[in-house]
Amino acid sequence: MHIKSSVKSFMVLLFLSVSLGANASLITNGTFDSDLSGWTINGSANGNIDTVWNAGTAHLGRPGQEGFSEFYQLFTVDANAMSADIWFDYQWQVTAPSTPDEFDVYFQYLDANTSQFVVVNLFSMLSSNATFGQTAQFNGMLDLTGYNLAGTTNNAGLFFKLTETPNTPASPGTRIQLDNVQFETSAAGNSFAVPAPGTLLLLSLSLLGIGWSSRKK
């Protein structure tokens, strides 16, 4: 009875260790539960191109208005980060125009040597290649080992941009619906390292020994 209990405790401990070792998303309000707080909105055409909140999602762009809509958030990435995982759900909405619109997603980071921001393209898609009204998910990993991130606050950011082109005759145009935006990093200094099988075996045997001693007593 005590042996089974000890093994069960060991498995729970291992599960909790792995769970606690996972890095939380650096994005604030990536689910847009109530508003667009934490995000910055940018655009052209005197603000006619913009981003709005709608029922727990962000709508990037205003259909029928040529120009661009940009929606981004800055955050701090550990200068020793080895990689980053990026997720977001997106959906093309309204109507595909005769001249394709373009949806771009990019990562921006501050270079420690030049003190200049460097842009890394993550995703690019034309409306002519999109399936309208259908939600898709982007899930990619970014290798940060070759980057020279400055160790400062807000040294990186995730940007979403929709460029809407002029059409003749005018058409309703497009917008992008966004949800569940996440950006997680892992670094040698703070990521959880899963113990080697031999270590796990020794730990489990130790716990079993504790259980056996308790049973004898």
C-alpha positions as CSV (number, residue, x, y, z in Angstrom):
1,M,0.0,0.0,0.0
2,H,2.8,2.4,0.9
3,I,4.8,1.5,-2.1
4,K,2.0,2.3,-4.5
5,S,1.4,5.6,-2.7
6,S,5.0,6.5,-3.0
7,V,5.1,5.8,-6.8
8,K,1.9,7.8,-7.2
9,S,3.5,10.7,-5.3
10,F,6.6,10.5,-7.5
11,M,4.6,10.7,-10.7
12,V,2.6,13.7,-9.4
13,L,5.9,15.4,-8.4
14,L,7.4,14.8,-11.8
15,F,4.3,16.1,-13.6
16,L,4.3,19.3,-11.4
17,S,8.0,19.8,-12.0
18,V,7.5,19.7,-15.8
19,S,4.5,21.9,-15.6
20,L,6.1,24.5,-13.4
21,G,9.1,24.6,-15.7
22,A,7.1,25.7,-18.7
23,N,7.5,29.4,-19.6
24,A,4.5,31.6,-19.6
25,S,3.5,33.6,-22.7
26,L,5.2,37.1,-22.9
27,I,2.1,38.4,-24.5
28,T,-0.4,40.4,-22.4
29,N,-4.1,39.9,-23.2
30,G,-3.5,37.6,-26.1
31,T,-7.0,36.2,-25.8
32,F,-8.7,39.6,-26.0
33,D,-11.3,38.6,-23.4
34,S,-12.7,42.1,-22.8
35,D,-10.7,44.7,-24.8
36,L,-7.4,45.4,-26.6
37,S,-5.5,46.6,-23.6
38,G,-1.7,46.0,-23.8
39,W,-1.7,46.4,-27.6
40,T,-0.8,49.3,-29.8
41,I,-2.8,50.2,-32.9
42,N,-1.2,51.9,-35.9
43,G,-2.5,52.7,-39.4
44,S,-2.6,55.0,-42.4
45,A,-5.3,57.2,-44.0
46,N,-5.8,59.4,-41.0
47,G,-6.8,56.5,-38.8
48,N,-9.4,55.1,-41.2
49,I,-7.4,51.9,-41.2
50,D,-7.6,50.5,-37.6
51,T,-8.1,47.6,-35.3
52,V,-11.1,47.0,-33.1
53,W,-12.2,44.6,-30.4
54,N,-15.1,42.2,-31.2
55,A,-16.5,39.5,-29.0
56,G,-13.2,38.3,-27.6
57,T,-11.2,38.7,-30.8
58,A,-9.2,41.5,-32.5
59,H,-10.3,42.7,-35.9
60,L,-7.3,43.9,-37.9
61,G,-8.2,46.4,-40.7
62,R,-11.3,48.2,-41.9
63,P,-12.7,46.6,-45.1
64,G,-12.9,48.9,-48.2
65,Q,-10.3,51.4,-46.9
66,E,-7.0,51.2,-48.8
67,G,-3.9,51.5,-46.7
68,F,-2.5,49.5,-43.8
69,S,-3.4,48.4,-40.3
70,E,-0.7,47.5,-37.8
71,F,-1.3,45.9,-34.5
72,Y,1.6,45.1,-32.1
73,Q,2.9,44.5,-28.6
74,L,6.3,45.1,-27.2
75,F,7.7,42.8,-24.5
76,T,11.0,41.8,-22.9
77,V,12.9,38.7,-24.1
78,D,15.7,37.3,-22.0
79,A,19.0,38.1,-23.8
80,N,20.0,34.4,-23.2
81,A,16.8,33.0,-24.8
82,M,17.5,30.1,-27.1
83,S,14.2,29.9,-29.0
84,A,10.7,31.2,-29.1
85,D,7.4,29.5,-29.9
86,I,4.7,31.6,-31.5
87,W,1.0,30.8,-31.8
88,F,-2.0,32.7,-33.0
89,D,-5.4,31.9,-34.6
90,Y,-6.4,34.0,-37.7
91,Q,-9.3,34.2,-40.1
92,W,-9.8,36.1,-43.3
93,Q,-13.1,37.8,-43.3
94,V,-15.6,39.8,-45.5
95,T,-14.7,39.5,-49.3
96,A,-11.6,38.7,-51.3
97,P,-10.8,41.8,-53.4
98,S,-9.9,41.8,-57.1
99,T,-6.4,43.1,-56.2
100,P,-5.1,40.9,-53.3
101,D,-4.6,42.3,-49.8
102,E,-1.6,41.1,-47.8
103,F,-1.3,39.9,-44.2
104,D,2.1,39.9,-42.6
105,V,3.4,38.9,-39.2
106,Y,6.9,39.7,-38.0
107,F,9.1,39.7,-35.0
108,Q,11.2,42.7,-34.1
109,Y,14.2,42.8,-31.7
110,L,16.7,45.3,-30.5
111,D,20.3,44.5,-31.6
112,A,22.8,44.9,-28.7
113,N,25.6,46.1,-31.1
114,T,23.8,48.5,-33.3
115,S,21.0,49.6,-30.9
116,Q,18.7,49.3,-33.9
117,F,15.6,47.2,-34.2
118,V,15.9,44.2,-36.6
119,V,12.8,42.8,-38.4
120,V,12.3,39.1,-38.8
121,N,9.5,38.0,-41.1
122,L,7.4,35.1,-39.6
123,F,4.4,34.8,-41.9
124,S,3.1,36.4,-45.1
125,M,-0.1,35.6,-47.0
126,L,-2.2,37.1,-49.8
127,S,-6.0,37.2,-49.7
128,S,-6.0,35.4,-53.1
129,N,-4.6,32.3,-51.3
130,A,-6.9,32.5,-48.3
131,T,-10.1,30.6,-47.5
132,F,-12.5,33.2,-46.1
133,G,-14.5,32.5,-43.0
134,Q,-12.3,29.6,-41.9
135,T,-10.1,29.8,-38.8
136,A,-6.5,28.6,-39.1
137,Q,-3.7,28.5,-36.6
138,F,-0.1,29.5,-37.0
139,N,2.4,27.6,-34.8
140,G,6.1,28.2,-35.4
141,M,9.4,28.1,-33.6
142,L,12.0,30.9,-33.9
143,D,15.7,30.1,-33.3
144,L,17.1,33.0,-31.3
145,T,20.7,31.7,-31.0
146,G,22.0,33.8,-33.8
147,Y,20.4,37.0,-32.6
148,N,22.2,39.5,-30.4
149,L,19.4,40.7,-28.2
150,A,20.0,43.8,-26.1
151,G,19.4,43.2,-22.4
152,T,16.9,46.0,-22.0
153,T,13.2,46.3,-21.3
154,N,10.9,46.0,-24.3
155,N,13.7,44.7,-26.5
156,A,11.3,42.8,-28.8
157,G,7.8,42.8,-30.2
158,L,5.3,40.9,-32.2
159,F,3.6,42.7,-35.1
160,F,0.5,42.0,-37.2
161,K,0.0,44.0,-40.4
162,L,-2.8,44.0,-43.0
163,T,-2.1,46.0,-46.2
164,E,-5.3,46.7,-48.1
165,T,-4.9,47.6,-51.8
166,P,-7.0,50.0,-53.9
167,N,-9.6,48.2,-56.1
168,T,-11.4,49.3,-59.3
169,P,-14.3,49.2,-58.9
170,A,-14.3,49.4,-55.2
171,S,-15.0,46.2,-53.3
172,P,-15.8,45.4,-49.6
173,G,-12.2,44.3,-49.0
174,T,-10.9,42.3,-46.1
175,R,-10.0,42.2,-42.4
176,I,-8.2,39.7,-40.3
177,Q,-9.7,38.2,-37.1
178,L,-7.0,37.4,-34.5
179,D,-7.2,35.3,-31.3
180,N,-5.1,33.3,-28.8
181,V,-1.8,35.1,-29.5
182,Q,1.1,33.5,-27.5
183,F,4.9,34.1,-27.5
184,E,6.9,31.8,-25.2
185,T,10.7,31.5,-24.9
186,S,13.1,29.0,-23.5
187,A,16.6,29.7,-22.3
188,A,19.5,27.7,-21.0
189,G,19.3,29.6,-17.7
190,N,15.6,29.2,-16.9
191,S,14.1,26.4,-18.8
192,F,13.3,23.1,-17.0
193,A,15.6,20.3,-18.0
194,V,14.0,16.8,-17.9
195,P,16.3,14.5,-15.8
196,A,18.1,11.7,-17.6
197,P,16.4,8.3,-17.3
198,G,19.1,7.1,-14.9
199,T,18.4,10.0,-12.6
200,L,14.6,9.3,-12.7
201,L,15.3,5.7,-11.9
202,L,17.4,6.5,-8.9
203,L,14.8,9.0,-7.7
204,S,12.0,6.5,-8.1
205,L,14.0,3.8,-6.3
206,S,14.7,6.2,-3.4
207,L,11.0,6.9,-3.1
208,L,10.2,3.3,-3.2
209,G,12.7,2.7,-0.4
210,I,10.9,5.3,1.7
211,G,7.6,3.6,1.1
212,W,9.1,0.2,2.0
213,S,10.6,1.5,5.2
214,S,7.2,3.0,6.2
215,R,5.5,-0.4,5.5
216,K,8.0,-2.2,7.7
217,K,7.5,0.2,10.5
